Structure formats: structure tokens, C-alpha cells
Amino acid sequence: MSAHTPTDPAKIQRQKRLEETLKENLRRRKAQARSRSETAERPGLMPSDEDAENEA
């Protein structure tokens, strides 16, 4: 076994939960980045400041 692999079952469970949490966080961050890049490519989706002032 490598030095990074815990042998205690509780530590193994904790490491697996941490790995799953980190993977989910990465997925969420990638989706957020994709969403932001899509929005930046289509600037017409966000109203400009002038439009907001005219509506008020």
C-alpha cells in the first residue's frame, strides 16, 4: 500500500466522502464556468444599464 492510503476503515470512508465531495465541486465549478462563457458569448441576454434606467 502507498503512504497516502489509509488502513483504518473510518479513514477510508472519510477519504471516499472527501473524494466524492471534491468531484462534485469540480463538476459544479465547470458547469458554472460553461454558463458564464455562454452568457459572455451572447451579450444580448443581459439588459444594459440604460435599459434598466428607462424601465424605472
DRENDO-616665 format. One record per residue: chain; x, y, z of N, C-alpha, C, CB in turn; residue in one letter; residue number from 1. Coordinates in nm, 3 decimals, decimal comma. Glycine has a CB too. Layout:
% residues N
["A"; [X; Y; Z]; [X; Y; Z]; [X; Y; Z]; [X; Y; Z]; "A"; NUM];
...
This chain:
% residues 56
["A"; [0,084; -0,118; 0,000]; [0,000; 0,000; 0,000]; [0,087; 0,124; 0,000]; [-0,095; 0,000; 0,121]; "M"; 1];
["A"; [0,035; 0,231; -0,062]; [0,113; 0,355; -0,066]; [0,097; 0,431; 0,065]; [0,069; 0,443; -0,185]; "S"; 2];
["A"; [0,179; 0,531; 0,083]; [0,177; 0,610; 0,206]; [0,050; 0,693; 0,218]; [0,299; 0,700; 0,211]; "A"; 3];
["A"; [-0,020; 0,717; 0,107]; [-0,140; 0,801; 0,109]; [-0,269; 0,721; 0,130]; [-0,150; 0,878; -0,018]; "H"; 4];
["A"; [-0,261; 0,592; 0,136]; [-0,381; 0,509; 0,151]; [-0,400; 0,473; 0,298]; [-0,371; 0,382; 0,065]; "T"; 5];
["A"; [-0,510; 0,521; 0,359]; [-0,534; 0,487; 0,500]; [-0,572; 0,340; 0,515]; [-0,645; 0,578; 0,559]; "P"; 6];
["A"; [-0,541; 0,283; 0,629]; [-0,576; 0,144; 0,654]; [-0,697; 0,132; 0,746]; [-0,457; 0,070; 0,713]; "T"; 7];
["A"; [-0,725; 0,236; 0,823]; [-0,839; 0,237; 0,914]; [-0,968; 0,251; 0,833]; [-0,826; 0,351; 1,019]; "D"; 8];
["A"; [-1,068; 0,163; 0,853]; [-1,193; 0,171; 0,775]; [-1,262; 0,307; 0,786]; [-1,289; 0,063; 0,820]; "P"; 9];
["A"; [-1,258; 0,369; 0,902]; [-1,321; 0,501; 0,918]; [-1,249; 0,605; 0,832]; [-1,320; 0,544; 1,067]; "A"; 10];
["A"; [-1,117; 0,596; 0,826]; [-1,041; 0,689; 0,744]; [-1,067; 0,666; 0,596]; [-0,891; 0,677; 0,774]; "K"; 11];
["A"; [-1,085; 0,540; 0,558]; [-1,115; 0,508; 0,418]; [-1,249; 0,569; 0,380]; [-1,117; 0,353; 0,396]; "I"; 12];
["A"; [-1,350; 0,553; 0,467]; [-1,482; 0,610; 0,440]; [-1,474; 0,762; 0,429]; [-1,582; 0,570; 0,551]; "Q"; 13];
["A"; [-1,398; 0,823; 0,518]; [-1,382; 0,969; 0,517]; [-1,315; 1,013; 0,387]; [-1,301; 1,016; 0,639]; "R"; 14];
["A"; [-1,212; 0,941; 0,345]; [-1,142; 0,976; 0,223]; [-1,233; 0,963; 0,101]; [-1,017; 0,888; 0,205]; "Q"; 15];
["A"; [-1,316; 0,859; 0,098]; [-1,409; 0,840; -0,013]; [-1,511; 0,954; -0,018]; [-1,481; 0,706; -0,001]; "K"; 16];
["A"; [-1,564; 0,993; 0,100]; [-1,658; 1,105; 0,104]; [-1,592; 1,234; 0,055]; [-1,713; 1,125; 0,246]; "R"; 17];
["A"; [-1,467; 1,256; 0,096]; [-1,394; 1,374; 0,053]; [-1,373; 1,372; -0,098]; [-1,258; 1,382; 0,126]; "L"; 18];
["A"; [-1,335; 1,259; -0,153]; [-1,316; 1,247; -0,298]; [-1,445; 1,277; -0,372]; [-1,266; 1,106; -0,334]; "E"; 19];
["A"; [-1,557; 1,224; -0,325]; [-1,686; 1,248; -0,389]; [-1,724; 1,396; -0,381]; [-1,796; 1,161; -0,324]; "E"; 20];
["A"; [-1,700; 1,456; -0,267]; [-1,730; 1,598; -0,249]; [-1,646; 1,683; -0,343]; [-1,708; 1,640; -0,104]; "T"; 21];
["A"; [-1,518; 1,651; -0,354]; [-1,430; 1,727; -0,442]; [-1,470; 1,710; -0,588]; [-1,285; 1,683; -0,422]; "L"; 22];
["A"; [-1,509; 1,589; -0,628]; [-1,553; 1,566; -0,766]; [-1,680; 1,645; -0,796]; [-1,577; 1,415; -0,790]; "K"; 23];
["A"; [-1,774; 1,646; -0,702]; [-1,898; 1,720; -0,722]; [-1,870; 1,870; -0,730]; [-1,998; 1,690; -0,609]; "E"; 24];
["A"; [-1,780; 1,917; -0,648]; [-1,742; 2,059; -0,651]; [-1,681; 2,094; -0,786]; [-1,642; 2,092; -0,537]; "N"; 25];
["A"; [-1,596; 2,007; -0,838]; [-1,535; 2,031; -0,968]; [-1,640; 2,035; -1,078]; [-1,430; 1,924; -0,999]; "L"; 26];
["A"; [-1,736; 1,941; -1,075]; [-1,843; 1,940; -1,173]; [-1,923; 2,071; -1,168]; [-1,936; 1,820; -1,150]; "R"; 27];
["A"; [-1,955; 2,114; -1,047]; [-2,032; 2,237; -1,029]; [-1,955; 2,359; -1,081]; [-2,067; 2,257; -0,879]; "R"; 28];
["A"; [-1,826; 2,365; -1,052]; [-1,744; 2,477; -1,098]; [-1,732; 2,478; -1,250]; [-1,605; 2,470; -1,036]; "R"; 29];
["A"; [-1,719; 2,360; -1,311]; [-1,711; 2,352; -1,457]; [-1,842; 2,397; -1,521]; [-1,676; 2,208; -1,502]; "K"; 30];
["A"; [-1,954; 2,354; -1,464]; [-2,085; 2,394; -1,516]; [-2,102; 2,546; -1,503]; [-2,199; 2,320; -1,443]; "A"; 31];
["A"; [-2,058; 2,600; -1,392]; [-2,068; 2,744; -1,372]; [-1,981; 2,818; -1,473]; [-2,026; 2,780; -1,228]; "Q"; 32];
["A"; [-1,862; 2,769; -1,498]; [-1,773; 2,832; -1,595]; [-1,833; 2,824; -1,735]; [-1,634; 2,766; -1,592]; "A"; 33];
["A"; [-1,893; 2,710; -1,771]; [-1,957; 2,697; -1,902]; [-2,072; 2,796; -1,915]; [-2,009; 2,553; -1,924]; "R"; 34];
["A"; [-2,151; 2,808; -1,810]; [-2,263; 2,901; -1,812]; [-2,216; 3,044; -1,830]; [-2,345; 2,888; -1,684]; "S"; 35];
["A"; [-2,111; 3,080; -1,759]; [-2,057; 3,215; -1,771]; [-2,003; 3,242; -1,910]; [-1,948; 3,239; -1,667]; "R"; 36];
["A"; [-1,934; 3,145; -1,969]; [-1,879; 3,166; -2,103]; [-1,990; 3,175; -2,206]; [-1,781; 3,053; -2,139]; "S"; 37];
["A"; [-2,096; 3,099; -2,191]; [-2,210; 3,107; -2,283]; [-2,277; 3,243; -2,273]; [-2,311; 2,995; -2,255]; "E"; 38];
["A"; [-2,291; 3,294; -2,153]; [-2,352; 3,425; -2,132]; [-2,264; 3,534; -2,193]; [-2,375; 3,450; -1,982]; "T"; 39];
["A"; [-2,135; 3,522; -2,179]; [-2,042; 3,621; -2,234]; [-2,046; 3,620; -2,387]; [-1,899; 3,594; -2,185]; "A"; 40];
["A"; [-2,071; 3,505; -2,446]; [-2,079; 3,495; -2,591]; [-2,206; 3,558; -2,645]; [-2,070; 3,350; -2,634]; "E"; 41];
["A"; [-2,309; 3,567; -2,562]; [-2,436; 3,625; -2,604]; [-2,468; 3,746; -2,516]; [-2,551; 3,520; -2,597]; "R"; 42];
["A"; [-2,406; 3,859; -2,543]; [-2,425; 3,974; -2,455]; [-2,566; 4,030; -2,458]; [-2,329; 4,083; -2,493]; "P"; 43];
["A"; [-2,647; 3,998; -2,554]; [-2,784; 4,048; -2,562]; [-2,875; 3,993; -2,454]; [-2,841; 4,017; -2,695]; "G"; 44];
["A"; [-2,833; 3,893; -2,381]; [-2,918; 3,834; -2,279]; [-2,932; 3,922; -2,155]; [-2,864; 3,700; -2,238]; "L"; 45];
["A"; [-2,831; 4,003; -2,126]; [-2,833; 4,088; -2,008]; [-2,876; 4,229; -2,048]; [-2,694; 4,090; -1,938]; "M"; 46];
["A"; [-2,974; 4,289; -1,978]; [-3,011; 4,427; -2,011]; [-2,899; 4,522; -1,973]; [-3,142; 4,466; -1,940]; "P"; 47];
["A"; [-2,881; 4,625; -2,054]; [-2,778; 4,724; -2,023]; [-2,828; 4,818; -1,914]; [-2,738; 4,804; -2,149]; "S"; 48];
["A"; [-2,739; 4,898; -1,860]; [-2,776; 4,994; -1,756]; [-2,876; 5,094; -1,808]; [-2,652; 5,067; -1,703]; "D"; 49];
["A"; [-2,863; 5,137; -1,935]; [-2,957; 5,232; -1,992]; [-3,097; 5,172; -1,999]; [-2,911; 5,276; -2,130]; "E"; 50];
["A"; [-3,109; 5,047; -2,035]; [-3,239; 4,983; -2,042]; [-3,303; 4,977; -1,904]; [-3,226; 4,842; -2,101]; "D"; 51];
["A"; [-3,226; 4,947; -1,803]; [-3,278; 4,939; -1,667]; [-3,327; 5,076; -1,621]; [-3,171; 4,886; -1,572]; "A"; 52];
["A"; [-3,253; 5,182; -1,657]; [-3,296; 5,317; -1,618]; [-3,423; 5,358; -1,690]; [-3,185; 5,419; -1,648]; "E"; 53];
["A"; [-3,438; 5,318; -1,815]; [-3,557; 5,353; -1,892]; [-3,681; 5,283; -1,839]; [-3,537; 5,319; -2,038]; "N"; 54];
["A"; [-3,665; 5,163; -1,784]; [-3,779; 5,088; -1,732]; [-3,825; 5,142; -1,599]; [-3,743; 4,941; -1,717]; "E"; 55];
["A"; [-3,739; 5,207; -1,525]; [-3,774; 5,257; -1,390]; [-3,867; 5,375; -1,394]; [-3,649; 5,296; -1,314]; "A"; 56];
